[in-house]
């Protein structure tokens, strides 16, 4: 079943010239006499490239046959990430570049979603927020805890993020995987 141009809302996955894309921005412009065009920014799920594309109101768009599979992250090497399918217990590897900078939000044993297109893993979908342990941060100077004072903290995966002054070494914090920002301290 073909998609209409108005189905191309943010997050929608579709296929264009045999390549799966995800819509990252959507804008519809209604023209005179009932016609409309849709401007979208789309991201290739194969190589991560971003394109701007315009569709006319009567164009049919082919849905992409992308499936999700629950997998568990096992470990990494210099070039690859190793996962296990949670249903078949089959292990597989994907190029480390598939996650790019988001690799720092992944720790051994994490359960994530692998997206497959034509039987090949094209993306690893991380949860929106991940809890990570603060392994190092400077102690705050007494009296300097008011307002929005931020300091650097190193997390268990090695990445550094800005956290509020009251966060200390050993705290568990939720980090937003889309932009690397601190969300909240996880309560015991």
Backbone as CSV, one residue per row, in Angstrom:
resi,resn,N_x,N_y,N_z,CA_x,CA_y,CA_z,C_x,C_y,C_z
1,UNK,0.840,-1.180,0.000,0.000,0.000,0.000,0.886,1.245,0.000
2,UNK,0.689,2.100,-0.975,1.506,3.307,-1.117,1.105,4.349,-0.073
3,UNK,2.063,5.178,0.275,1.822,6.279,1.199,1.521,7.541,0.392
4,UNK,0.705,8.417,0.943,0.490,9.733,0.346,1.508,10.703,0.919
5,UNK,1.669,11.861,0.270,2.668,12.813,0.753,2.351,13.334,2.153
6,UNK,1.072,13.358,2.525,0.727,13.842,3.870,1.018,12.795,4.948
7,UNK,1.379,11.575,4.555,1.782,10.547,5.522,3.243,10.713,5.947
8,UNK,3.966,11.610,5.298,5.392,11.763,5.560,5.668,12.628,6.790
9,UNK,5.010,12.338,7.874,5.219,13.078,9.125,6.591,12.738,9.697
10,UNK,7.053,13.542,10.634,8.350,13.333,11.269,8.422,11.923,11.856
11,UNK,9.508,11.197,11.538,9.703,9.844,12.043,9.258,8.754,11.078
12,UNK,8.447,9.094,10.076,7.953,8.107,9.100,9.119,7.546,8.287
13,UNK,9.111,6.239,8.056,10.135,5.585,7.243,9.502,5.216,5.902
14,UNK,10.210,5.542,4.815,9.729,5.203,3.476,10.927,4.899,2.587
15,UNK,10.633,4.487,1.369,11.672,4.056,0.442,11.648,4.957,-0.785
16,UNK,12.816,5.383,-1.227,12.939,6.214,-2.417,14.115,5.678,-3.225
17,UNK,13.866,5.265,-4.435,14.903,4.682,-5.303,15.641,3.523,-4.624
18,UNK,14.897,2.697,-3.897,15.461,1.513,-3.257,16.231,1.777,-1.977
19,UNK,16.213,3.019,-1.485,16.936,3.377,-0.260,15.924,3.769,0.815
20,UNK,16.042,3.210,2.044,15.124,3.596,3.113,15.525,4.944,3.722
21,UNK,14.537,5.803,3.949,14.754,7.118,4.551,13.807,7.307,5.720
22,UNK,14.219,8.152,6.677,13.353,8.574,7.779,13.158,10.081,7.659
23,UNK,11.915,10.530,7.801,11.607,11.952,7.749,12.071,12.601,9.049
24,UNK,12.879,13.668,8.938,13.330,14.368,10.147,12.706,15.758,10.266
25,UNK,12.210,16.316,9.148,11.459,17.578,9.177,10.366,17.502,8.125
26,UNK,9.206,18.108,8.447,8.050,18.044,7.557,7.386,19.411,7.512
27,UNK,7.072,19.892,6.302,6.315,21.143,6.146,5.418,21.002,4.928
28,UNK,4.138,21.315,5.116,3.182,21.226,4.010,2.772,22.632,3.612
29,UNK,2.691,22.857,2.311,2.294,24.155,1.786,1.100,23.934,0.861
30,UNK,-0.020,24.541,1.204,-1.231,24.385,0.401,-1.217,25.453,-0.684
31,UNK,-1.386,24.999,-1.925,-1.402,25.903,-3.077,-2.852,26.215,-3.427
32,UNK,-3.053,27.098,-4.354,-4.403,27.436,-4.800,-5.098,26.256,-5.461
33,UNK,-6.419,26.274,-5.466,-7.256,25.241,-6.077,-7.034,23.853,-5.486
34,UNK,-6.749,23.763,-4.207,-6.704,22.474,-3.520,-5.429,21.680,-3.654
35,UNK,-4.468,22.147,-4.433,-3.212,21.422,-4.551,-2.310,21.725,-3.365
36,UNK,-1.333,20.858,-3.132,-0.382,21.123,-2.061,0.955,20.473,-2.386
37,UNK,1.992,20.999,-1.743,3.305,20.373,-1.839,3.797,20.123,-0.420
38,UNK,4.685,19.139,-0.302,5.258,18.803,0.994,6.778,18.887,0.872
39,UNK,7.372,19.697,1.743,8.830,19.794,1.819,9.284,18.984,3.024
40,UNK,10.231,18.085,2.801,10.731,17.254,3.891,12.256,17.251,3.878
41,UNK,12.816,17.067,5.057,14.229,16.725,5.177,14.228,15.265,5.558
42,UNK,14.991,14.483,4.816,15.006,13.040,5.045,16.435,12.570,5.281
43,UNK,16.558,11.539,6.114,17.870,10.978,6.448,17.924,9.546,5.944
44,UNK,18.962,9.242,5.186,19.155,7.888,4.682,19.468,6.971,5.848
45,UNK,18.766,5.836,5.919,19.042,4.859,6.961,20.211,3.953,6.585
46,UNK,20.741,4.124,5.376,21.905,3.327,4.961,23.212,4.047,5.252
47,UNK,23.302,5.339,4.875,24.580,6.040,5.065,24.481,7.294,5.927
48,UNK,23.277,7.647,6.381,23.114,8.797,7.271,23.071,10.144,6.577
49,UNK,23.150,10.168,5.246,23.118,11.447,4.551,21.728,12.072,4.665
50,UNK,21.685,13.409,4.675,20.430,14.143,4.823,20.152,14.885,3.521
51,UNK,18.921,14.763,3.040,18.497,15.422,1.801,17.259,16.264,2.056
52,UNK,17.105,17.316,1.261,15.853,18.072,1.251,15.104,17.623,0.002
53,UNK,13.827,17.335,0.133,13.044,16.795,-0.983,11.666,17.449,-0.980
54,UNK,11.124,17.684,-2.159,9.782,18.238,-2.295,8.915,17.237,-3.053
55,UNK,7.731,16.963,-2.494,6.773,16.066,-3.139,5.515,16.843,-3.480
56,UNK,4.932,16.526,-4.625,3.651,17.131,-5.008,2.526,16.320,-4.388
57,UNK,1.379,16.950,-4.203,0.253,16.372,-3.478,-0.264,15.039,-3.978
58,UNK,-0.082,14.711,-5.261,-0.651,13.465,-5.777,0.377,12.348,-5.930
59,UNK,1.622,12.565,-5.506,2.651,11.538,-5.650,2.423,10.393,-4.671
60,UNK,2.703,9.185,-5.118,2.617,8.010,-4.248,4.025,7.675,-3.775
61,UNK,4.143,7.413,-2.508,5.443,7.104,-1.911,5.430,5.653,-1.447
62,UNK,6.540,4.964,-1.722,6.627,3.549,-1.390,7.073,3.374,0.070
63,UNK,6.295,2.627,0.863,6.740,2.382,2.242,7.975,1.481,2.242
64,UNK,8.846,1.666,3.227,10.050,0.841,3.332,9.745,-0.356,4.215
65,UNK,10.224,-1.502,3.805,10.026,-2.719,4.582,11.138,-2.824,5.626
66,UNK,11.042,-1.951,6.637,12.026,-1.928,7.719,11.406,-2.620,8.920
67,UNK,12.123,-3.592,9.466,11.619,-4.304,10.641,12.529,-4.027,11.830
68,UNK,11.957,-4.110,13.011,12.708,-3.923,14.247,12.902,-5.264,14.930
69,UNK,14.042,-5.424,15.550,14.381,-6.670,16.222,15.040,-6.312,17.555
70,UNK,14.597,-6.951,18.639,15.210,-6.727,19.945,16.555,-7.434,19.987
71,UNK,17.595,-6.667,20.334,18.935,-7.225,20.418,19.605,-6.750,21.705
72,UNK,20.641,-7.472,22.101,21.411,-7.106,23.278,22.837,-6.796,22.838
73,UNK,23.352,-5.662,23.305,24.727,-5.278,22.990,25.679,-6.114,23.835
74,UNK,26.659,-6.749,23.183,27.597,-7.609,23.884,28.926,-6.905,24.170
75,UNK,29.629,-6.477,23.120,30.932,-5.835,23.278,31.313,-5.185,21.959
76,UNK,32.483,-4.504,21.959,32.934,-3.851,20.725,34.413,-4.127,20.497
77,UNK,34.819,-3.967,19.249,36.230,-3.985,18.884,36.515,-2.608,18.274
78,UNK,37.697,-2.436,17.696,38.023,-1.135,17.103,37.066,-0.762,15.972
79,UNK,36.598,-1.742,15.204,35.792,-1.445,14.023,34.345,-1.922,14.111
80,UNK,34.032,-2.843,15.031,32.701,-3.451,15.036,32.041,-3.439,16.410
81,UNK,30.710,-3.483,16.380,29.891,-3.672,17.578,29.263,-5.049,17.451
82,UNK,29.199,-5.788,18.554,28.676,-7.152,18.519,27.378,-7.218,19.321
83,UNK,26.359,-7.795,18.697,25.033,-7.897,19.284,24.549,-9.335,19.247
84,UNK,23.502,-9.618,20.047,22.875,-10.938,20.037,21.371,-10.754,19.866
85,UNK,20.799,-11.485,18.929,19.355,-11.519,18.743,18.746,-12.191,19.973
86,UNK,17.788,-11.523,20.629,17.236,-12.047,21.872,16.300,-13.238,21.673
87,UNK,15.856,-13.480,20.447,14.968,-14.626,20.195,15.746,-15.860,19.769
88,UNK,16.695,-15.680,18.835,17.424,-16.831,18.290,18.780,-17.031,18.963
89,UNK,19.233,-16.057,19.742,20.549,-16.052,20.393,21.694,-16.038,19.383
90,UNK,21.374,-15.715,18.134,22.376,-15.587,17.085,23.146,-14.291,17.302
91,UNK,24.472,-14.346,17.143,25.295,-13.163,17.310,25.662,-12.596,15.950
92,UNK,25.778,-11.266,15.883,26.154,-10.615,14.636,26.936,-9.347,14.950
93,UNK,27.622,-8.849,13.941,28.410,-7.631,14.105,27.914,-6.567,13.136
94,UNK,28.060,-5.315,13.543,27.769,-4.188,12.662,28.943,-3.222,12.766
95,UNK,29.135,-2.458,11.717,30.204,-1.471,11.699,29.984,-0.457,12.814
96,UNK,31.033,-0.123,13.506,30.940,0.807,14.641,30.431,2.185,14.212
97,UNK,30.679,2.557,12.952,30.243,3.859,12.436,28.727,4.006,12.428
98,UNK,27.994,2.890,12.509,26.530,2.931,12.453,25.962,3.792,13.591
99,UNK,26.645,3.835,14.723,26.184,4.655,15.853,26.891,5.996,15.938
100,UNK,28.060,6.117,15.354,28.789,7.380,15.421,29.034,7.790,16.866
101,UNK,28.737,9.055,17.187,28.966,9.585,18.534,28.032,8.971,19.571
102,UNK,26.919,8.391,19.133,25.973,7.801,20.080,26.528,6.531,20.731
103,UNK,27.662,6.030,20.248,28.270,4.844,20.845,28.516,5.045,22.342
104,UNK,28.799,6.264,22.759,29.077,6.567,24.155,27.901,6.380,25.096
105,UNK,26.705,6.145,24.562,25.516,5.928,25.397,25.195,4.444,25.544
106,UNK,26.038,3.594,24.970,25.782,2.164,24.935,26.751,1.446,25.865
107,UNK,26.210,0.578,26.747,27.096,-0.207,27.612,26.741,-1.682,27.483
108,UNK,27.702,-2.518,27.806,27.519,-3.959,27.654,26.277,-4.431,28.392
109,UNK,25.472,-5.253,27.711,24.245,-5.786,28.298,23.007,-4.973,27.969
110,UNK,23.165,-3.770,27.396,22.005,-2.941,27.060,21.150,-3.615,25.992
111,UNK,19.847,-3.470,26.150,18.896,-3.972,25.155,18.463,-2.795,24.283
112,UNK,18.593,-2.969,22.960,18.267,-1.929,21.996,17.499,-2.539,20.834
113,UNK,17.095,-1.709,19.899,16.382,-2.163,18.704,17.323,-2.088,17.498
114,UNK,17.423,-3.184,16.764,18.141,-3.178,15.488,17.095,-3.026,14.395
115,UNK,17.343,-2.114,13.463,16.434,-1.946,12.328,17.041,-2.653,11.130
116,UNK,16.222,-3.503,10.491,16.685,-4.279,9.349,15.946,-3.866,8.084
117,UNK,16.677,-3.806,6.982,16.120,-3.522,5.665,16.708,-4.555,4.722
118,UNK,15.845,-5.308,4.070,16.274,-6.408,3.185,17.218,-7.363,3.914
119,UNK,16.947,-7.633,5.186,17.722,-8.590,5.957,19.034,-8.081,6.510
120,UNK,19.384,-6.824,6.237,20.641,-6.244,6.727,20.362,-5.206,7.805
121,UNK,21.203,-5.179,8.849,21.059,-4.176,9.901,21.483,-2.820,9.335
122,UNK,20.573,-1.854,9.402,20.879,-0.525,8.868,20.973,0.527,9.963
123,UNK,20.476,0.215,11.162,20.483,1.204,12.226,20.318,0.506,13.573
124,UNK,20.895,1.092,14.597,20.666,0.662,15.970,19.949,1.807,16.662
125,UNK,18.748,1.541,17.137,17.904,2.556,17.774,18.094,2.490,19.287
126,UNK,18.696,3.544,19.844,18.899,3.613,21.285,17.636,4.129,21.961
127,UNK,17.453,3.822,23.250,16.336,4.422,23.969,16.522,5.943,24.033
128,UNK,15.443,6.686,24.252,15.522,8.154,24.330,16.427,8.596,25.474
129,UNK,16.342,7.923,26.613,17.165,8.242,27.779,17.866,6.987,28.269
130,UNK,19.112,7.147,28.718,19.841,6.013,29.283,20.429,6.401,30.636
131,UNK,20.357,5.484,31.624,20.989,5.756,32.915,22.469,5.373,32.864
132,UNK,23.337,6.305,33.260,24.775,6.046,33.266,25.374,6.532,34.581
133,UNK,26.383,5.819,35.059,27.040,6.114,36.320,28.110,7.187,36.135
134,UNK,28.141,8.162,37.038,29.174,9.196,37.018,30.433,8.604,37.651
135,UNK,31.500,8.487,36.853,32.744,7.908,37.384,33.711,8.978,37.846
136,UNK,33.576,10.220,37.338,34.436,11.298,37.813,33.749,12.635,37.591
137,UNK,33.813,13.479,38.599,33.418,14.872,38.474,34.066,15.643,39.610
138,UNK,34.336,16.908,39.370,34.939,17.750,40.408,33.941,17.972,41.533
139,UNK,34.445,18.089,42.752,33.579,18.474,43.861,33.214,19.940,43.696
140,UNK,32.011,20.267,44.111,31.548,21.641,43.987,32.094,22.467,45.156
141,UNK,32.380,23.724,44.866,32.832,24.640,45.909,31.632,25.008,46.778
142,UNK,31.796,24.940,48.106,30.692,25.232,49.024,30.142,26.630,48.735
143,UNK,28.821,26.701,48.636,28.170,27.977,48.357,27.970,28.248,46.880
144,UNK,28.515,27.381,46.019,28.406,27.577,44.572,27.398,26.606,43.962
145,UNK,26.342,26.304,44.713,25.363,25.331,44.232,24.056,25.977,43.799
146,UNK,24.008,27.294,43.811,22.760,27.957,43.432,22.704,28.168,41.926
147,UNK,21.519,28.392,41.428,21.349,28.701,40.009,21.575,27.503,39.112
148,UNK,21.997,27.808,37.915,22.181,26.769,36.901,23.653,26.505,36.634
149,UNK,24.424,26.308,37.685,25.849,26.042,37.538,26.032,24.618,37.016
150,UNK,26.749,24.492,35.882,27.016,23.169,35.298,28.502,22.867,35.387
151,UNK,28.820,21.587,35.484,30.203,21.147,35.502,30.324,19.893,34.645
152,UNK,31.546,19.564,34.259,31.776,18.368,33.444,31.774,17.124,34.320
153,UNK,31.255,16.038,33.754,31.279,14.747,34.442,31.645,13.680,33.421
154,UNK,32.489,12.739,33.835,32.829,11.595,32.990,31.932,10.442,33.415
155,UNK,31.307,9.793,32.439,30.385,8.695,32.713,31.067,7.354,32.487
156,UNK,30.413,6.282,32.911,31.009,4.950,32.877,31.443,4.491,31.493
157,UNK,30.866,5.056,30.447,31.247,4.665,29.085,32.396,5.500,28.550
158,UNK,32.826,6.514,29.339,33.944,7.351,28.922,33.540,8.698,28.343
159,UNK,32.253,8.894,28.063,31.839,10.175,27.508,31.762,11.230,28.602
160,UNK,31.852,12.495,28.187,31.732,13.604,29.131,30.470,14.389,28.811
161,UNK,29.752,14.760,29.857,28.541,15.568,29.717,28.564,16.659,30.780
162,UNK,27.745,17.682,30.571,27.574,18.740,31.563,26.437,18.339,32.495
163,UNK,26.687,18.446,33.797,25.690,18.083,34.803,25.572,19.228,35.811
164,UNK,24.460,19.296,36.550,24.334,20.319,37.591,25.387,20.134,38.682
165,UNK,25.646,21.196,39.399,26.698,21.202,40.419,26.471,20.182,41.529
166,UNK,25.214,19.826,41.824,24.956,18.907,42.942,25.257,17.441,42.616
167,UNK,25.507,17.106,41.378,25.828,15.728,40.990,27.245,15.399,41.468
168,UNK,27.394,14.206,42.039,28.710,13.800,42.533,29.091,12.428,41.969
169,UNK,30.352,12.088,42.142,30.869,10.801,41.692,30.055,9.683,42.343
170,UNK,29.648,8.681,41.534,28.859,7.572,42.055,27.367,7.735,41.819
171,UNK,26.930,8.943,41.413,25.510,9.152,41.107,25.155,8.493,39.777
172,UNK,23.915,8.069,39.669,23.382,7.528,38.425,22.532,8.627,37.797
173,UNK,22.823,8.988,36.539,22.108,10.082,35.880,21.490,9.603,34.570
174,UNK,20.334,10.172,34.223,19.696,9.895,32.942,20.223,10.892,31.924
175,UNK,20.653,10.386,30.766,21.190,11.225,29.701,20.320,11.046,28.455
176,UNK,19.981,12.160,27.803,19.200,12.157,26.568,20.127,11.742,25.426
177,UNK,19.812,10.636,24.747,20.704,10.121,23.694,20.639,10.930,22.407
178,UNK,19.629,11.777,22.244,19.541,12.558,21.008,20.487,13.748,21.005
179,UNK,20.756,14.320,22.189,21.624,15.500,22.217,22.686,15.461,23.314
180,UNK,22.740,14.388,24.104,23.763,14.246,25.122,23.566,15.104,26.357
181,UNK,22.356,15.590,26.557,22.129,16.467,27.704,21.686,15.681,28.942
182,UNK,22.014,16.232,30.091,21.589,15.687,31.385,20.079,15.847,31.499
183,UNK,19.378,14.809,31.966,17.924,14.868,32.160,17.578,14.944,33.634
184,UNK,18.113,13.989,34.433,17.785,13.950,35.846,18.710,12.963,36.564
185,UNK,18.758,13.105,37.877,19.473,12.115,38.692,18.509,10.981,38.953
186,UNK,18.983,9.739,38.828,18.137,8.563,39.057,18.121,8.298,40.552
187,UNK,16.920,8.202,41.096,16.750,7.948,42.531,17.011,6.480,42.827
188,UNK,17.534,6.200,44.012,17.803,4.821,44.417,16.532,4.047,44.629
